[in-house]
Each structure stands twice: as C-alpha cells, then as structure tokens.
Amino acid sequence: MTDAIGANRRLWLLTLIWGAALVASGWQPFDRVTWWMEVAPVLIALPILWSLRRRFVLTDLALGLIGLHGLILMLGGAYSYARVPVGFQVQDWLHLARNPYDRLGHFAQGFVPAIVLREWLIRQVGLHRGVLVTLVLACCLAISAAYEPIEFVAAMALGQGADEFLGTQGDPWDTQWGMLTCLIGAVVAVATLSRLHDRQIARIGGPLEGTG
C-alpha cells in the first residue's frame, strides 16, 4: 500500500511538472503544428502511465527519466529543435557546424526507452543477461527506425512546413546520425545505470537473477 501511495504521489508530481512545462512550451511556440507533433509523445505517454499505475509501478529511475525526456521534447517543440537556444550555446562551445539539440533528443530516444524496456523485460519476462541487453538495444534501435516513417509522412503532408519538424539543418545524413545517436544513448544507459536500476527493481520486486 505504501509503495502504491508513493507511486501515485510521484506520478502526480510528474503530471504537475509536465502540465506546467506544456503551458510554457505551448505559449507562442515557434511553429504551432511542429509543437503539436513534437509534444505528441508526452500527450500519449501520460495517460498510459496513469492507466498502468496500479499494475506496473515504475522505479524512480525509470519514471524520472521519462519525465526528463518529456521536458526535452517540450523544449524542442517550443523552439523547433534547430532553434533551441541552449543548442546554439553548445554549438559555439564545441565549434560545431549546426545546432546539436536534436542529437540530444535522439540520445534520449535511446537512453530513456532502454531503461524502461529493461525494467519491463526483467520484471515481466525475467530475461537473462545476454538476451536482455541484446533485446533492449535492438528495441531501442527499432523505435528510432520506426519514427522515421512518421517523419516521412509528416514531410509529405506538410510540404515545406516539414522543415521545422524534421530539423535536418541541411545534413543529408541526419537520419543516420539520429539512429546512431539513439543506439549510443541506449548503450550508455545500459552500461552506466544497470546496477542502480537492479537495486531499485529489487526493492519493488521482480526476477533479477542473471540480469545485467
């Protein structure tokens, strides 16, 4: 009961933070259509989190990363990824040819789902170490690849307006870079957070023998 109450409180906190961020992000965004498309995952994820709150209580690590990912998406939606101010600062610091904020978005696209998928596969399926890591990385890469047809359909539907959503900034290899960055994010998440994640899963309950 205590765990359920704590989980509800954390989910309410996430809802309040996301709600405030959505209002701030949606207040005069650079492009309204782009904003809707960029924040759509947040609007989809929140009802799912609430619907699963009793059947599958997420660890603090997984829920916190989901919350952070949502904020990354909302900031990108407010400015469009190619115009996020902090991206220009990083571009100047590192002497890059383009605003790299979309790379952060793709990194998070691998980093966050890797932990969420890992948690589900451990607690619900009980996969062992080798299969677990392989499947987590493959699924994250598949998520990134599956997003590309969505961007293609958006580009066809929006015509020239798709430039803001795609945010390629003239890079012909933007799709490949995005998928690679996603995979790197997933690898980094599994390599750096697995031990912490295992401890949190053990507190909640779930098979951990042989995982990693």
Protein Blocks (a to p, Z undefined) as FASTA:
>chain_A
ZZmmmmmmmmmmmmmmmmmmmmmmmnopfblklmmmmmmmmmmmmmmmmmmmmmoccdfk
lmmmmmmmmmmmmmmmmnopklgfklmmmmmmnopabdfklmmmmmmmmmmmmmmmmmmm
mmmnopafklmmmmmmmmmmmmmmmmmmmmmmmmmmnommmmmmnonnopaklmmmmmmm
mmmmmmmmmmmmmmmmmmmmmmnopcfehpZZ
